[in-house]
Every structure is written in C-alpha cells, then in structure tokens.
Amino acid sequence: METSADSVEVAILDHDAFVRVHGRGTFKIGPSLKQFGSMVIERGCRRIIVEMQDCVGMDSTFMGILAGLATVLRKTGGEVVLRNLSEKNLFLIKMLGLGHLVTVDEAPQLEGLAENGCSLKVISDKRQMTEVMIKAHESLIDAAPDNIVKFKDVLAYLKEDIKRTAPPSGGVSAPPGPSR
C-alpha cells in the first residue's frame, strides 16, 4: 500500500478497468498507471474508467500517460473515460487539446474499489521513470501538435538526462581491472 497522499487504486471487471486517483496525478504515480493500463489493454480491456473526484491536480506526465493509453485504446474501438473532473482538471485536459482523445463523464463516484481493488506500487527506478516521462510528453504532442511549444524544453532536458545516465557504449560496463 502506497503511503503517499498521491495514489491510484485499480480494479478490473470484464472488459473494463477502473482507476481512482487520490491526491495529485503526477510523474510519481504515472508510470505505475501506464504499466497497469498497458497490462489491461493487453488482456483485452476496451475501456479504462478513471474516477477523478479525489484528484486535486495533474502534471503533464500524468496527462500524457492518459493520452497515450487513450490513443492505444481508440485504435481498437476502446476509450479512456475521465469521470467527475474538477473545473481545474477539465481546464487542463482542454488546454492541452486532449478533449478529442478522452471521454469526459459526470457520474456518481465509483464505489467498491477499496474492497475489490488494489493500490499500485510506485515505480522508483529513475531511468524507467524518465523514459515514461519522455513517452508521456511525446503523447501530448501527438495529441495536439501545438503542445510542442509547451514541452520541447522538457523533452530536451529529459532526453539529455537519459544520455547522462546511459551505460557506456555497448550497454555493458567493463569489469574492474586488477588493482595495483
């Protein structure tokens, strides 16, 4: 169970996956959401329903992950449904041009996830998190090309960060030599 105030609960029922976001949807919990979303899509889920009533805000990485999942699902006739968005979160979705990718729904809050679902463990590997952040921002640009202006510097920084943390050429480090 995640101890942070920012967390995601998930459950699967038939061909629907359910997600409830608590606190902020950020780059810290986004990679876990992406991993879950990819897994349920692979298993045949055609709809990811995200309960946003308890979500106080989202960063661009989190929104990019939602955009990426929505893009994949749309190719198979599926969808990402965002339920009970606050005005602030609805504004963010519209500002980044994601309204055509996701379905916005006002419905009663999802009940029973706590009893029937589980919390996702936060991915803490820095390189994996950076790779997810790059893909999320690329998804935002794919969703609305005007977003390149907003995120080109972020992408440049993240790609440089990956280069700095990459292993030496060949991907394998040399064993330590004899000590003298």
C-alpha positions in Angstrom: 0.0 0.0 0.0 1.4 3.4 -1.0 1.9 5.7 1.9 1.9 8.9 -0.1 -1.2 11.0 -0.3 -0.9 10.7 -4.0 -2.1 7.2 -5.0 -4.0 5.2 -7.5 -6.5 2.3 -6.8 -7.3 -0.1 -9.6 -9.8 -2.9 -10.3 -10.8 -4.9 -13.4 -14.3 -6.1 -14.2 -14.9 -7.9 -17.5 -13.6 -5.7 -20.3 -13.4 -2.5 -18.1 -10.6 -1.3 -16.0 -11.3 1.1 -13.1 -8.9 3.6 -11.7 -9.4 6.0 -8.8 -6.8 8.8 -8.4 -6.2 10.2 -4.9 -4.3 13.5 -4.5 -2.3 14.6 -7.4 -1.8 12.7 -10.7 1.9 13.2 -11.2 5.1 11.7 -12.7 5.5 9.8 -9.4 2.3 7.6 -9.8 2.0 7.9 -13.6 4.5 5.1 -14.6 2.5 2.7 -12.4 -0.7 3.8 -14.1 0.9 3.3 -17.5 2.1 -0.2 -16.5 -1.4 -1.1 -15.3 -3.1 0.4 -18.4 -0.8 -1.4 -20.8 -1.4 -4.7 -18.9 -5.2 -4.4 -19.0 -5.2 -3.4 -22.7 -3.1 -6.4 -23.5 -5.6 -8.6 -21.6 -8.5 -7.3 -23.7 -9.9 -4.4 -21.7 -11.5 -1.9 -24.0 -12.3 0.8 -21.5 -10.4 2.4 -18.7 -12.6 4.4 -16.4 -10.7 6.9 -14.3 -12.5 8.4 -11.2 -11.1 11.9 -10.7 -13.3 13.2 -7.9 -10.4 12.9 -5.4 -7.8 14.2 -7.8 -6.7 17.7 -6.9 -4.4 18.2 -9.9 -2.4 16.6 -12.7 1.0 17.3 -14.2 1.9 16.9 -17.9 3.4 13.5 -17.4 0.2 12.1 -15.9 -1.9 13.7 -18.7 0.5 12.3 -21.3 0.1 8.8 -20.0 -3.7 9.2 -20.1 -3.3 10.5 -23.7 -1.1 7.5 -24.7 -3.5 5.0 -23.2 -6.4 6.7 -24.9 -4.6 6.6 -28.3 -3.9 2.9 -28.0 -7.5 2.1 -26.9 -9.0 4.2 -29.7 -7.2 2.0 -32.3 -9.3 -0.9 -31.1 -12.6 0.9 -30.6 -11.9 1.4 -26.9 -11.8 4.6 -24.7 -10.5 6.3 -21.6 -13.3 7.8 -19.6 -12.5 10.5 -17.1 -15.3 10.9 -14.5 -16.0 13.7 -12.1 -13.2 16.1 -13.2 -12.9 19.3 -11.2 -13.1 22.5 -13.2 -9.3 22.9 -12.8 -8.6 19.4 -14.2 -11.1 19.8 -17.0 -9.4 23.0 -17.9 -6.0 21.2 -18.1 -7.4 18.5 -20.3 -8.9 21.1 -22.7 -5.8 23.3 -22.6 -3.6 20.5 -23.8 -6.0 19.5 -26.5 -6.9 16.1 -25.1 -10.7 16.5 -25.3 -10.9 14.6 -28.5 -9.0 11.6 -27.1 -10.8 11.1 -23.8 -14.5 10.9 -22.9 -15.4 13.3 -20.0 -18.3 11.9 -17.9 -20.1 13.3 -14.9 -21.4 10.3 -13.0 -21.7 9.1 -9.4 -18.3 8.3 -7.9 -17.1 4.7 -8.3 -17.8 2.7 -5.2 -16.2 -0.5 -4.0 -12.7 -0.1 -5.4 -11.3 -0.2 -1.9 -12.9 -3.5 -1.2 -12.4 -5.1 -4.6 -9.3 -3.4 -6.0 -5.8 -2.8 -5.0 -3.3 0.1 -4.9 -0.5 0.4 -7.4 3.1 0.3 -6.2 5.0 3.4 -7.2 7.8 2.7 -9.7 11.0 4.2 -8.3 13.6 3.4 -11.0 14.9 6.8 -12.2 15.7 5.7 -15.7 12.4 3.9 -16.2 10.5 6.9 -14.8 12.4 9.3 -17.2 11.6 7.0 -20.2 7.9 7.1 -19.2 8.0 10.9 -18.8 9.5 11.2 -22.3 6.8 9.0 -23.9 4.1 10.8 -22.0 5.2 14.2 -23.3 5.5 12.8 -26.8 1.9 11.6 -26.5 0.8 15.1 -25.5 2.5 16.4 -28.7 1.0 13.7 -30.8 -2.5 14.5 -29.4 -2.1 18.2 -30.1 0.9 19.3 -32.2 0.7 22.8 -30.7 1.9 21.3 -27.5 5.5 21.1 -28.9 6.0 24.8 -27.9 5.0 23.9 -24.3 7.1 20.8 -23.9 10.1 21.0 -26.3 12.4 22.2 -23.4 11.1 19.5 -21.1 11.7 16.8 -23.7 15.2 18.1 -24.4 16.1 18.0 -20.7 14.7 14.5 -20.2 16.5 13.1 -23.3 19.7 14.7 -22.1 19.1 13.1 -18.7 18.8 9.7 -20.3 22.0 10.2 -22.2 23.8 11.2 -19.0 22.6 8.0 -17.2 23.2 5.7 -20.2 25.7 2.9 -19.7 29.0 3.2 -21.7 28.8 2.2 -25.4 27.8 -1.4 -25.9 25.5 -1.2 -22.9 27.8 -3.3 -20.7 30.3 -1.9 -18.3 33.8 -3.4 -18.3 34.7 -5.5 -15.3 37.1 -3.8 -12.9 40.8 -4.3 -13.8 43.4 -5.6 -11.4 44.4 -3.2 -8.6 48.0 -2.1 -8.5 
